[in-house]
Amino acid sequence: MKYFILNSRNELLLSSTEEGKFFIPTECPVTLPAPERVFNMEEKVGEKALAFMSNEEVPECGDAHCVRYAFVPLRETWDLLESSDYLEASRASEWVFWERSNRFCPVCGSPLVRHIDMGKKCPSCGTEHFPHIAPCIIVRIRRKSEGWDEILLVRAKTFRREMFGLVAGFVEGGETFEQAVVREVREETGLEVGNIRYFGSQPWPFPSQVMVGFTADWTGGDVEFRDGELTEYRWVTRETMPDNIPDPMSIARRLIEDWRRQS
């Protein structure tokens, strides 16, 4: 049995060995919450697993043979866990966030009741509620001509560290993903793009998004920060790529590395 235990700071509880290897706990070191606060993940991950939130202090290790536990920010667990465990933990994080942030019916205000594993129902007005995922686009903008090949990197106010990434933003109601790409690029940079192609997607549980990646070609315009979200930009070649780019776990990095591999 695996236990995906997250606290209210979106930190994941991990067990570790003396050698510094980290794992999803196979024993539960905290008190299990009420059944309606626990998600059975077995059907989703293919093995017995539970997910829930706990802010309980974990037991300290008193000797060399005991299991060590620690809460680790979910973003940082990418470098500590097997990729399959990280993806399962990301899914668990989405569920736990939805459980704790959707307690009352938005229609009438009554407490919601779980009636299926991933759904709640209001006992007063009968409306059903399911997790809401916010779709976001992220796009690699390429400017290529005879003699040069470069992509646009940007720095946003919301970045947690000093790095360069790609243009990204939320999809608005009534938009296609491709329309969102055009709008976000225009709003944030003033550029025009075309030849928009789907690249891939990635769950982004910070707290409940899915990132949908695209590639696009620059068709005109000069960069100007129109909506105040960006603070810096660079057109970079493969030779001038900075070191401070997104982590390997991210779809942003996959988009960048995909371009770097092209001749």
Phi and psi in degrees as a GROMACS rama.xvg file:
@    title "Ramachandran Plot"
@    xaxis  label "Phi"
@    yaxis  label "Psi"
@TYPE xy
-102.4  145.948  LYS-2
-121.491  111.1  TYR-3
-94.9104  99.4045  PHE-4
-112.912  120.411  ILE-5
-121.089  147.889  LEU-6
-100.741  -178.199  ASN-7
-71.4156  -8.44198  SER-8
-95.9502  11.9725  ARG-9
59.907  40.1175  ASN-10
-103.971  141.275  GLU-11
-101.813  134.488  LEU-12
-80.1976  124.257  LEU-13
-120.823  150.484  LEU-14
-101.93  154.463  SER-15
-141.945  160.165  SER-16
-103.186  171.086  THR-17
-61.9676  -27.2437  GLU-18
-79.6007  -2.44541  GLU-19
87.5061  18.0485  GLY-20
-91.1468  142.656  LYS-21
-116.195  146.72  PHE-22
-143.666  159.91  PHE-23
-71.9891  130.495  ILE-24
-58.5797  140.881  PRO-25
-105.625  -2.92563  THR-26
-126.568  149.459  GLU-27
-94.6202  112.426  CYS-28
-89.666  1.58948  PRO-29
-125.909  171.733  VAL-30
-75.3727  130.355  THR-31
-67.7936  133.626  LEU-32
-74.6798  179.885  PRO-33
-58.3516  148.948  ALA-34
-53.0197  -35.0728  PRO-35
-71.5963  -7.60975  GLU-36
-103.744  6.0159  ARG-37
-116.055  135.534  VAL-38
-104.926  129.526  PHE-39
-86.8073  112.89  ASN-40
-97.6488  6.56099  MET-41
-56.8102  -46.1151  GLU-42
-66.5496  -28.9326  GLU-43
-81.7303  -35.6117  LYS-44
-109.725  -5.73303  VAL-45
81.7383  11.1903  GLY-46
-154.64  164.547  GLU-47
-64.6797  124.955  LYS-48
-160.11  143.258  ALA-49
-124.018  150.39  LEU-50
-132.45  136.362  ALA-51
-164.79  170.211  PHE-52
-101.806  141.129  MET-53
-150.883  132.811  SER-54
-106.186  16.4988  ASN-55
-71.4232  141.982  GLU-56
-66.6332  135.942  GLU-57
-85.7745  150.294  VAL-58
-65.3502  142.755  PRO-59
-81.2286  152.382  GLU-60
-83.2375  122.062  CYS-61
-98.69  -13.9462  GLY-62
-147.761  178.119  ASP-63
-71.684  -14.8741  ALA-64
-105.003  -2.8573  HIS-65
-82.2834  164.319  CYS-66
-83.0118  132.961  VAL-67
-94.9691  138.074  ARG-68
-126.454  148.738  TYR-69
-159.002  142.214  ALA-70
-84.062  129.645  PHE-71
-126.363  133.975  VAL-72
-51.0404  135.22  PRO-73
-56.1279  -40.5782  LEU-74
-56.639  -36.7217  ARG-75
-78.0856  -13.7914  GLU-76
-75.3486  -13.2  THR-77
-56.1409  -40.7214  TRP-78
-80.7969  -8.99945  ASP-79
-106.417  -24.4058  LEU-80
-111.236  161.846  LEU-81
-61.7196  148.321  GLU-82
-59.2378  -35.8888  SER-83
-65.4771  -39.5065  SER-84
-67.1647  -37.2714  ASP-85
-64.7522  -42.779  TYR-86
-65.0596  -39.0571  LEU-87
-65.7171  -39.3045  GLU-88
-65.4674  -36.4023  ALA-89
-62.6077  -43.3578  SER-90
-63.6017  -43.0555  ARG-91
-60.593  -39.9407  ALA-92
-60.9808  -41.8597  SER-93
-59.5735  -46.1001  GLU-94
-65.0976  -43.7851  TRP-95
-65.1647  -41.8497  VAL-96
-60.9284  -44.3635  PHE-97
-62.3774  -40.6064  TRP-98
-62.2851  -45.4089  GLU-99
-82.4422  -17.6151  ARG-100
-103.792  0.927938  SER-101
-131.015  70.8756  ASN-102
-95.8453  -25.5922  ARG-103
-125.782  148.165  PHE-104
-67.2821  125.84  CYS-105
-73.9754  -9.69515  PRO-106
-87.1184  -48.4343  VAL-107
-124.293  -8.45287  CYS-108
88.4616  1.2437  GLY-109
-76.0061  152.578  SER-110
-61.5336  136.767  PRO-111
-85.2852  154.266  LEU-112
-125.33  132.52  VAL-113
-68.1114  127.611  ARG-114
-120.203  -17.1634  HIS-115
-138.06  171.018  ILE-116
-59.3131  -37.2261  ASP-117
-118.735  36.17  MET-118
-152.462  148.866  GLY-119
-124.268  156.342  LYS-120
-135.415  141.228  LYS-121
-84.4588  122.205  CYS-122
-71.2547  -14.7151  PRO-123
-90.2907  -51.5009  SER-124
-107.577  -7.79038  CYS-125
82.494  2.18944  GLY-126
-72.3865  144.577  THR-127
-101.771  147.817  GLU-128
-135.879  137.202  HIS-129
-131.666  162.724  PHE-130
-57.3806  138.73  PRO-131
-103.013  125.501  HIS-132
-109.689  129.591  ILE-133
-94.44  112.748  ALA-134
-76.9972  139.108  PRO-135
-129.013  147.684  CYS-136
-103.17  150.801  ILE-137
-139.144  136.483  ILE-138
-137.053  136.237  VAL-139
-95.1052  115.909  ARG-140
-98.8157  123.175  ILE-141
-112.327  135.929  ARG-142
-121.605  109.427  ARG-143
-129.574  136.349  LYS-144
-153.118  176.946  SER-145
-63.2619  119.464  GLU-146
103.022  -16.4757  GLY-147
-150.967  157.27  TRP-148
-149.69  115.193  ASP-149
-144.097  159.87  GLU-150
-125.899  160.765  ILE-151
-93.5943  125.217  LEU-152
-111.407  144.261  LEU-153
-134.063  158.777  VAL-154
-119.461  126.834  ARG-155
-107.824  153.991  ALA-156
-60.958  -27.902  LYS-157
-83.979  -7.69168  THR-158
-63.0595  139.179  PHE-159
-78.0359  -18.1479  ARG-160
-141.814  170.499  ARG-161
-74.6093  97.0862  GLU-162
-150.711  167.87  MET-163
-109.548  135.701  PHE-164
-133.529  -151.76  GLY-165
-115.868  161.126  LEU-166
-65.265  133.396  VAL-167
-150.407  160.185  ALA-168
-179.656  167.883  GLY-169
-77.1841  147.421  PHE-170
-80.5487  133.647  VAL-171
-92.3053  160.569  GLU-172
-58.1888  135.214  GLY-173
84.7386  -1.20276  GLY-174
-95.2974  149.853  GLU-175
-82.7772  166.603  THR-176
-62.4489  -40.2263  PHE-177
-65.1798  -38.7793  GLU-178
-64.8046  -36.6047  GLN-179
-64.9615  -37.7759  ALA-180
-59.5014  -50.4672  VAL-181
-59.7525  -46.2701  VAL-182
-65.3058  -48.4096  ARG-183
-62.8383  -42.7061  GLU-184
-62.524  -44.1466  VAL-185
-65.7393  -43.5991  ARG-186
-66.6531  -40.1446  GLU-187
-87.2177  -30.6419  GLU-188
-125.89  -16.0038  THR-189
79.8477  2.40882  GLY-190
-86.078  158.27  LEU-191
-110.284  141.264  GLU-192
-133.384  158.457  VAL-193
-147.297  -172.267  GLY-194
50.0133  49.6451  ASN-195
-78.5675  124.062  ILE-196
-127.599  138.833  ARG-197
-69.1875  138.622  TYR-198
-111.984  -47.9974  PHE-199
169.142  -178.194  GLY-200
-141.887  165.486  SER-201
-154.207  129.957  GLN-202
-63.7865  141.15  PRO-203
-134.088  86.1817  TRP-204
-81.7485  56.0143  PRO-205
-131.363  60.1254  PHE-206
-101.808  -23.7219  PRO-207
-152.547  59.4528  SER-208
-116.799  165.541  GLN-209
-128.697  128.27  VAL-210
-92.7159  126.892  MET-211
-113.179  115.645  VAL-212
-93.103  142.692  GLY-213
-136.341  158.705  PHE-214
-113.323  150.919  THR-215
-151.667  155.323  ALA-216
-103.742  137.675  ASP-217
-65.1286  131.633  TRP-218
-119.205  -11.1068  THR-219
169.726  163.071  GLY-220
98.9398  160.432  GLY-221
-114.049  147.727  ASP-222
-66.2314  128.438  VAL-223
-145.006  133.206  GLU-224
-80.278  101.753  PHE-225
-88.1725  -36.6938  ARG-226
-107.41  3.78258  ASP-227
80.1301  5.75607  GLY-228
-82.27  -26.5006  GLU-229
-103.985  151.963  LEU-230
-121.462  -17.5125  THR-231
-159.944  154.039  GLU-232
-146.796  159.982  TYR-233
-147.995  135.279  ARG-234
-87.8607  121.987  TRP-235
-124.115  147.763  VAL-236
-98.0099  177.591  THR-237
-64.0856  -29.1309  ARG-238
-80.6445  -24.298  GLU-239
-106.595  13.9274  THR-240
-61.3201  126.432  MET-241
-72.9162  164.551  PRO-242
-79.4023  -28.9184  ASP-243
-87.9401  72.1222  ASN-244
-115.11  171.419  ILE-245
-58.3708  157.639  PRO-246
-63.4104  154.747  ASP-247
-58.5096  -24.1354  PRO-248
-68.0046  -19.332  MET-249
-92.0227  152.622  SER-250
-67.2471  -26.9375  ILE-251
-58.9614  -45.8307  ALA-252
-66.5346  -38.4046  ARG-253
-62.5556  -39.5442  ARG-254
-63.6182  -41.7316  LEU-255
-65.9529  -47.0895  ILE-256
-66.9389  -32.4154  GLU-257
-60.7194  -42.2129  ASP-258
-68.3377  -39.2031  TRP-259
-62.5138  -31.0555  ARG-260
-76.8304  -16.7921  ARG-261
-77.7273  147.535  GLN-262
